[in-house]
Amino acid sequence: MSPSVHVCQAGSCRRNGSEAVLLEIEELANALDGECKVKGSGCLGLCSRGPAAVSVTEGREQRSHVNLDSLEASANVVETATGTKPRLDDPGLLTRLSGVRAMRMREQAISQYRWNGALNSILDEVQDKAKRGKSSGDLERLLAEVLVKSGFKNPPFDTMPSKIEDYTQWTLEDVTKLTRHSAVFHFKSNDRKRGTPNPRGGGRSPPKPKTWHTTLLGEVGKNEEGPLPWVERDYTPISGALEWERGTCDILIKIYKDGAATSWLHRVLTAWEASGRPDAGLKVWLSKPVLTLSVPYLVSGDAASFSPASVLLLLAGTGIVAMPQVLHHRDPYGKIGISVPKRHQLHVPVDMVFSCRADDVLMLDEITERCKEASEYANTEPKPPQINKGLRNCTLLLTDAKASAENSPFPNVTCSANDLNDLKSLPNAEVLESRLSLEIVRGALAKMPEPCRVVVSGPSAFNQAARNMLLEERVSDEAITILEA
Ligand SMILES: Cc1cc2nc3c(=O)[nH]c(=O)nc-3n(C[C@H](O)[C@H](O)[C@H](O)COP(=O)(O)OP(=O)(O)OC[C@H]3O[C@@H](n4cnc5c(N)ncnc54)[C@H](O)[C@@H]3O)c2cc1C
């Protein structure tokens, strides 16, 4: 069987130039004798170390390759897959491929309103061309354009601008602290430029159903991610598209002590609370909504090879934010405010396995509610059509609570084991003290009508472990969607 290479084309890998890595590996593989298939893939669960790829030899043996940020790294992937080292002694090839990589990263950043990321890539290339005595006229025009979009004309970039293209200011109205580590931030905005996740197109092109996210600018000042005084981080609101259109947005955020954006958010929140939450309060910038997954396929592109007959959510930690957005598509008119043909709604069983630390159980009330919606049919055979409400089955996995209360951002919030009793009492829910295991994945898959779409979302290590378990259970890569969280 001929070797193959699968290059991740999702999330942070794409932001880091994986489209160009795919072309690069393809070009290097084609230049060798013998057959090596190179193709793009969904997320491989290696988000924090992207661009990433896996090489497959002998039809089965897989090897992961991460941090593919140079031509040499791409050549190593081809060598692992084929056993032959590609030649890298053509300086023209080197320059051309690194140019393509930089261009793809810029295009991706610009399409998702990531002005800091886009400027970083443009500045690097302008400097590189200047060093080599080359003109960079086109790049300088692009630089000027992106600077204006991000609210600046010239340096210094030390204070926040008053206007940023495709971003609007939202005011923090309230905060609900869920656990010692995570809170829901309730924002409000009257600015109509906030857009909508579902542009109506004046009836000519009906909105395409989707799940979506927004980018928050963490105003951290000078930083290494680009010249602008902010870092850009994505968040999937747990409130719906209709709420966004009405000017409210709830975002569940886990605070990391060493996280650039979240430690900033925690600092400003603490100051805001200490000052008695004045009305003129805390303002943040949020981008217009950006597509995460298309519905009903639940993939990052427009369509997939199949429309699912069931959906299994394998979530961990803040990955739980995917649940409400997916379930809203059971009733797009009521929940999202758009009319969608039945075949593009999610009228299929949705089961969930959610893994979280015992001291960081997120959205418990919402999970319990969604399970209750389907629980009355849990013991009925055959299942009536109404079963396609809420969550058909849910397994909550509790892992060890690690951090002590003193080290946590919200030390006074308590979460008691009694809170779980409601969920435990439902016939379609179970609570286990366990990490995700092959046995649990196998049990969950056995209940899913085929073809099943499996959506995995959690920290990198969880995503990778879940993907490996799914592959071991012979779920095809095409049926797995992995999201960063
Ligand atoms: C499409 C999308 C939607 C997202 N939605 C949400 C959401 O709704 N709520 C939410 O809280 N986050 C969400 N995230 C993650 C979010 O964008 C940030 O990555 C996260 O808030 C950390 O940002 P930071 O700047 O504080 O940390 P960074 O400065 O980026 O990271 C610094 C350190 O923080 C820690 N850290 C950061 N992220 C993780 C992680 N996932 N697991 C373990 N440790 C970590 C690590 O110690 C890391 O070294 C989403 C990401 C994507 C791509």
The ligand as an SDF file (V2000), in Angstrom:
LIG
                    3D

 53 58  0  0  0  0  0  0  0  0999 V2000
  -12.9650   28.4300   17.8630 C   0  0  0  0  0  0  0  0  0  0  0  0
  -12.5190   28.5290   19.3140 C   0  0  0  0  0  0  0  0  0  0  0  0
  -13.4610   28.7370   20.3120 C   0  0  0  0  0  0  0  0  0  0  0  0
  -13.0600   28.8220   21.6450 C   0  0  0  0  0  0  0  0  0  0  0  0
  -14.0140   29.0350   22.5990 N   0  0  0  0  0  0  0  0  0  0  0  0
  -13.6600   29.1500   23.8920 C   0  0  0  0  0  0  0  0  0  0  0  0
  -14.6640   29.3970   24.8900 C   0  0  0  0  0  0  0  0  0  0  0  0
  -15.8480   29.5550   24.5960 O   0  0  0  0  0  0  0  0  0  0  0  0
  -14.2560   29.5090   26.1880 N   0  0  0  0  0  0  0  0  0  0  0  0
  -12.9190   29.3840   26.5460 C   0  0  0  0  0  0  0  0  0  0  0  0
  -12.5940   29.5130   27.7440 O   0  0  0  0  0  0  0  0  0  0  0  0
  -11.9520   29.1720   25.6010 N   0  0  0  0  0  0  0  0  0  0  0  0
  -12.2920   29.0740   24.2940 C   0  0  0  0  0  0  0  0  0  0  0  0
  -11.3150   28.8950   23.3360 N   0  0  0  0  0  0  0  0  0  0  0  0
   -9.8900   28.9860   23.7430 C   0  0  0  0  0  0  0  0  0  0  0  0
   -9.4840   30.4860   23.7760 C   0  0  0  0  0  0  0  0  0  0  0  0
   -9.4370   31.0040   22.4520 O   0  0  0  0  0  0  0  0  0  0  0  0
   -8.0850   30.7380   24.3810 C   0  0  0  0  0  0  0  0  0  0  0  0
   -7.1710   29.8900   23.7610 O   0  0  0  0  0  0  0  0  0  0  0  0
   -8.0620   30.5240   25.8930 C   0  0  0  0  0  0  0  0  0  0  0  0
   -8.9730   31.4140   26.5330 O   0  0  0  0  0  0  0  0  0  0  0  0
   -6.6420   30.7720   26.4630 C   0  0  0  0  0  0  0  0  0  0  0  0
   -6.2000   32.0350   26.0840 O   0  0  0  0  0  0  0  0  0  0  0  0
   -5.0510   32.7710   26.9140 P   0  0  0  0  0  0  0  0  0  0  0  0
   -4.5740   33.9250   26.0780 O   0  0  0  0  0  0  0  0  0  0  0  0
   -5.5020   33.0710   28.2900 O   0  0  0  0  0  0  0  0  0  0  0  0
   -3.9310   31.6590   27.0150 O   0  0  0  0  0  0  0  0  0  0  0  0
   -2.5750   31.6270   26.1420 P   0  0  0  0  0  0  0  0  0  0  0  0
   -1.7270   32.8000   26.4690 O   0  0  0  0  0  0  0  0  0  0  0  0
   -2.9400   31.4020   24.7110 O   0  0  0  0  0  0  0  0  0  0  0  0
   -1.9330   30.3020   26.7000 O   0  0  0  0  0  0  0  0  0  0  0  0
   -1.0220   30.3890   27.7860 C   0  0  0  0  0  0  0  0  0  0  0  0
   -1.1430   29.2050   28.7160 C   0  0  0  0  0  0  0  0  0  0  0  0
   -2.4960   29.0550   29.1730 O   0  0  0  0  0  0  0  0  0  0  0  0
   -2.7790   27.6830   29.3670 C   0  0  0  0  0  0  0  0  0  0  0  0
   -3.8190   27.2510   28.4000 N   0  0  0  0  0  0  0  0  0  0  0  0
   -4.3690   28.0010   27.4200 C   0  0  0  0  0  0  0  0  0  0  0  0
   -5.3340   27.3210   26.7770 N   0  0  0  0  0  0  0  0  0  0  0  0
   -5.3780   26.0930   27.3400 C   0  0  0  0  0  0  0  0  0  0  0  0
   -6.1790   24.9420   27.1180 C   0  0  0  0  0  0  0  0  0  0  0  0
   -7.1460   24.9110   26.1940 N   0  0  0  0  0  0  0  0  0  0  0  0
   -5.9600   23.8660   27.9240 N   0  0  0  0  0  0  0  0  0  0  0  0
   -5.0250   23.8700   28.8780 C   0  0  0  0  0  0  0  0  0  0  0  0
   -4.2380   24.9380   29.1310 N   0  0  0  0  0  0  0  0  0  0  0  0
   -4.3970   26.0300   28.3890 C   0  0  0  0  0  0  0  0  0  0  0  0
   -1.5280   26.9560   29.1310 C   0  0  0  0  0  0  0  0  0  0  0  0
   -0.8440   26.8820   30.3450 O   0  0  0  0  0  0  0  0  0  0  0  0
   -0.8130   27.8670   28.1370 C   0  0  0  0  0  0  0  0  0  0  0  0
    0.5430   27.6100   28.1180 O   0  0  0  0  0  0  0  0  0  0  0  0
  -11.6900   28.7470   21.9960 C   0  0  0  0  0  0  0  0  0  0  0  0
  -10.7340   28.5430   20.9840 C   0  0  0  0  0  0  0  0  0  0  0  0
  -11.1290   28.4250   19.6660 C   0  0  0  0  0  0  0  0  0  0  0  0
  -10.0950   28.2260   18.5950 C   0  0  0  0  0  0  0  0  0  0  0  0
  1  2  1  0
  2  3  1  0
  2 52  2  0
  3  4  2  0
  4  5  1  0
  4 50  1  0
  5  6  2  0
  6  7  1  0
  6 13  1  0
  7  8  2  0
  7  9  1  0
  9 10  1  0
 10 11  2  0
 10 12  1  0
 12 13  2  0
 13 14  1  0
 14 15  1  0
 14 50  1  0
 15 16  1  0
 16 17  1  0
 16 18  1  0
 18 19  1  0
 18 20  1  0
 20 21  1  0
 20 22  1  0
 22 23  1  0
 23 24  1  0
 24 25  2  0
 24 26  1  0
 24 27  1  0
 27 28  1  0
 28 29  2  0
 28 30  1  0
 28 31  1  0
 31 32  1  0
 32 33  1  0
 33 34  1  0
 33 48  1  0
 34 35  1  0
 35 36  1  0
 35 46  1  0
 36 37  1  0
 36 45  1  0
 37 38  2  0
 38 39  1  0
 39 40  1  0
 39 45  2  0
 40 41  1  0
 40 42  2  0
 42 43  1  0
 43 44  2  0
 44 45  1  0
 46 47  1  0
 46 48  1  0
 48 49  1  0
 50 51  2  0
 51 52  1  0
 52 53  1  0
M  END
$$$$
